[in-house]
Amino acid sequence: MMDAPDTQDRLTELETRLAFTEDLLDTLNQTVIRQQAQLELLQEQLRLLNQRLQDAQSDAPRTLRDEIPPHY
């Protein structure tokens, strides 16, 4: 059978690992929350840019000069 000090050492090791695991989980959760906020901001900016691009394309009259590739 195991003696009490060995059991106590194992319990201490498990508690230490649990504490580190909980800290890591909290850190990862905060990272995911921050990245989600960044994603939402980028999606909104992309939506606004897309809307501006569509507005600019529909308002501007097309000329033959617009059709010429830039290297000519």
FIDO-564190 format. One record per residue (C-alpha): z, x, y; residue in one letter; chain. Coordinates in Angstrom, 3 decimals, always signed. Last residue first. Layout:
       pz       px       py residuo cadena
        Z        X        Y       A      A
...
***
This chain:
       pz       px       py residuo cadena
  -71.977   -0.420  +51.014       Y      A
  -68.702   +0.796  +49.472       H      A
  -66.796   -2.318  +50.571       P      A
  -68.738   -4.715  +48.354       P      A
  -70.766   -7.239  +50.397       I      A
  -69.637  -10.863  +49.905       E      A
  -67.414  -11.028  +52.967       D      A
  -70.363   -9.870  +55.084       R      A
  -72.321  -12.903  +53.901       L      A
  -69.775  -15.095  +55.617       T      A
  -67.086  -17.398  +54.256       R      A
  -65.234  -19.559  +56.757       P      A
  -61.477  -18.963  +56.750       A      A
  -59.217  -21.997  +56.339       D      A
  -59.337  -22.389  +52.523       S      A
  -58.813  -18.720  +51.853       Q      A
  -55.953  -18.372  +54.314       A      A
  -54.143  -21.424  +52.952       D      A
  -54.583  -20.213  +49.374       Q      A
  -53.241  -16.795  +50.301       L      A
  -50.302  -18.304  +52.165       R      A
  -49.453  -20.491  +49.161       Q      A
  -49.649  -17.499  +46.817       N      A
  -47.429  -15.504  +49.138       L      A
  -44.888  -18.344  +49.243       L      A
  -44.867  -18.699  +45.453       R      A
  -44.533  -14.942  +45.041       L      A
  -41.599  -14.881  +47.443       Q      A
  -39.933  -17.736  +45.556       E      A
  -40.478  -15.981  +42.235       Q      A
  -39.103  -12.746  +43.661       L      A
  -35.948  -14.503  +44.885       L      A
  -35.440  -16.244  +41.539       E      A
  -35.923  -12.974  +39.708       L      A
  -33.440  -11.185  +41.953       Q      A
  -30.847  -13.913  +41.347       A      A
  -31.456  -13.685  +37.604       Q      A
  -31.115   -9.895  +37.778       Q      A
  -27.719  -10.191  +39.475       R      A
  -26.467  -12.724  +36.899       I      A
  -27.782  -10.581  +34.027       V      A
  -26.059   -7.497  +35.423       T      A
  -22.800   -9.394  +35.898       Q      A
  -22.979  -10.566  +32.287       N      A
  -23.652   -7.015  +31.113       L      A
  -20.608   -5.712  +32.944       T      A
  -18.427   -8.506  +31.559       D      A
  -19.689   -7.787  +28.035       L      A
  -19.016   -4.074  +28.458       L      A
  -15.471   -4.776  +29.615       D      A
  -14.903   -7.122  +26.668       E      A
  -16.231   -4.502  +24.269       T      A
  -14.038   -1.789  +25.782       F      A
  -10.965   -4.014  +25.418       A      A
  -11.936   -4.970  +21.864       L      A
  -12.401   -1.320  +20.923       R      A
   -8.952   -0.497  +22.248       T      A
   -7.404   -3.445  +20.412       E      A
   -9.112   -2.360  +17.192       L      A
   -7.867   +1.228  +17.567       E      A
   -4.313   +0.002  +18.295       T      A
   -4.426   -2.204  +15.191       L      A
   -5.657   +0.707  +13.082       R      A
   -2.897   +2.955  +14.395       D      A
   -0.271   +0.248  +13.750       Q      A
   -1.528   -0.206  +10.200       T      A
   -1.327   +3.535   +9.604       D      A
   +2.172   +3.662  +11.142       P      A
   +3.345   +0.704   +8.992       A      A
   +2.444   +2.156   +5.591       D      A
   -0.483   +1.003   +3.593       M      A
   +0.000   +0.000   +0.000       M      A
***
